[in-house]
Amino acid sequence: MEIQIGNRLAEVTLLGKEGNQVSIEIDGKVYHVDICMFANGQVSVLNNGISYNATLIKGDNPKHYRVALNYSNYEVDMLDSQAKYMRMRRKADSEKQADKIKAPMPCKIVKTYVTPGQQLAAGDIVLTIEAMKMQSNISVTEACTVAEVKCAEGDSVMADQVLVTLKLQ
């Protein structure tokens, strides 16, 4: 899962847990730590003989926390795949249209709205995909022409698989 701490994104994977002993991987680096969480939000972490004490304050969103550590506060969000996808979509919407539309994550093609040779305007919907029981429309950000549709309704596709190629104007 991705964790956002302020403006920094970190990829975090839980590798194992046995009692208070936790093995996690953060951005490719493995840590073996001892973690004790208390009911009042206090957390004690022991890593390589160094003790860290923090306070977790839950926000209104169950995946948002404020972490108080060493007289500093950090806003922390746990980003699931849907949040990651939406962040990628916001970024993609603000960028120049690419000549290929790729699957943002493993998903199922629910509906295709275009055919080769079709002229598209900015904002036209190209596909509807479904991932994690949620449907999302994929649209173009500028005028273009459909060159090739490389998927069909009902197809299961992988992340970054090319779904549609476009001729940009």
C-alpha positions, 0 to 999 in steps of 0.5 A: 500500500502507499502511505502519504506523509505530507507531500512524500509518498512511500510504498509500504508492505507488511512482510510479517508480524509475530506478537510485537515483532513486525517486519515491513518494507518501506520503499524497498528497504526492510525494517524489523521493529518492535511495536507496542500500541496503547489504547490512548493512541501512544505508540512505542517503536524500537528499531535497531536499539533506538526507541521512538515514541509517537502519538496517533490521532485518528481523523474523520477518515479512517485512513487518515492520522495525525502523528505527533513525533519529536515535537512535530506533527505529520499528516499521514494518509493510507492510500488504497488502490482506488485512491492511488488510481484517482491520484493518477487520474488527476495527474493525467487529466492535467497533462497533455494527452498521450497517444496510448490509453493504458490501464491504470491498474488491473481491471475489467473493461465494462464498456467501450464507446469508440471505434477506429477512425472516430474523432474525439473531443476533449472530455469524450469518454473512451472506456468504462473500467471496473476495479475493486467493484467501482466503475470509472470512465476514462476520457481524453483530454484533447481532440484526437482520432481513435487509431486502434481499440485493443480491448473488448467489453468483458476483457480483464486487463493488466496495469499499463496494458495498452487499451486504445491507441490514438492519433493526436492532432 
